[in-house]
Amino acid sequence: MAWSRASGTPSGMPTHASFLYARNVANVVGLMGPEGSLAPDWDDEIVTGMCVLRDGAAVAPAAVELLGASSGFGGPPGGTQGAQP
């Protein structure tokens, strides 16, 4: 059996992928902001697993490694924070 656009299966995949992505985004927003407010539950392992920085400090293992395990993010790499052009 040859696939064609008329069969709907291959041509419908982008639509289904978009619906699934939208559902995932809606679920994350609902998890991060229950009841319409942005108040993440920091005890939830999914929320903490998605977090890269919290209160200016790197919390994701990859971010901690890239930023040099500092307690906070002090600006752009190279120490150019506050430099005049």
N, C-alpha and C positions, 0 to 999 in steps of 0.2 A: 504494500500500500504506500503510495507516494503522498508526502505531506504537501498541502497547499494552503494558501491563505484562507481559503474558504472553509477549511476544517475547523478553524478557530483555536486549536490547541496552541500552536506556536505564537500566533498573533495575539492571543489573549494573555500571554505570560507577563508582559509589562504592566498590564492593568492589575493583575493579581498581585504582582510584586509591589506596586504602589499602594494597594489597599493594605497589604501586610505591613509595609513600612509605616503607613499612617497609623495603623493600630498600635504598633510598637511605640511610636512617638507619643500617642495619646496615653498609653499605659505608663510611660516614663513620667510624663507631665503629671498624671494623676498620682503617681507614687511620690514625686518630689513636692507636689503642692496639693495635698488633700484639702477638700472643702474650699477650693478657690484661692488659697493663700500659698505663697512659696515658703514653706516651713518643712524642710526635709527632716525625716526621722533618722538621725545620725546613728541610731542603734541598729538600723536595718542594714544587713550586709550588702544588699543590692545597691542601696544609695551610697554607702561608703566605697563600694567597688567602682562606681561610676565617677566618683569625685577625684579630681586631680589636685586641686588646691582648696584649702579651707582656711579662712581667716588669714590669707597671705602665706600660709605654710604649705609646702608640698606634702601630700599624704599618700599619693599613689607611688608604689615602689619604683616605677620607671621614672617618674618625675623627680623623686628624691635622688635617684642616681644621676640623672641629667643635670640637676641643679646643684650637685655636690653635697647632698645631705644637709643643707643649711636649714635652719629653723623657719626661714621665711624667704619669700621671693623679693629681692631688693631692686628689681628693675630689669632692664635689658642686659643681655650678656655683654661683657667687656667693661662694665662699670661706667656706662655713659649716662647714667641717670642724673639729670639736672645740668648736663653739659650744655654750653652755649654753642650754637652753630657757627 
